[in-house]
Amino acid sequence: MMDFDFNPEERVLTCIFKGRLDTIISTQISAELESKYSSLNEKEDSTALLDFGLVFDLKEVNFISSSFIRLCVAGKKKVKDGTFCILNSDPFIKKTFKIAGLDEILDVK
């Protein structure tokens, strides 16, 4: 469903998603993401931006729901500008972000 890879030298958290990211799965991984963000964030203020970059790797994903898109937008809002991106989207998923008008905002590659 999801694995994490944190590079301490570059201060980048890569979230590697797998399978079908429907509403039920997205709800489950939301809590996991928040827990991981909290464990890695060195700032005590929970409202402050995260002090690391965030990458969502969708190489092994074949479907996303609107709930997952919401997680992407929330992740983008948690980090400094230019430190969030979505990698390895298949063409159908890229098109979904484009139709939603989020392909450039979320830096979908």
PyMOL commands that set and color helices and strands:
alter all, ss='L'
color gray80, all
select helices_A, chain A and resi 23-40+66-78+91-99
alter helices_A, ss='H'
color red, helices_A
select strands_A, chain A and resi 2-7+12-21+53-64+84-87
alter strands_A, ss='S'
color yellow, strands_A
deselect
rebuild
show_as cartoon
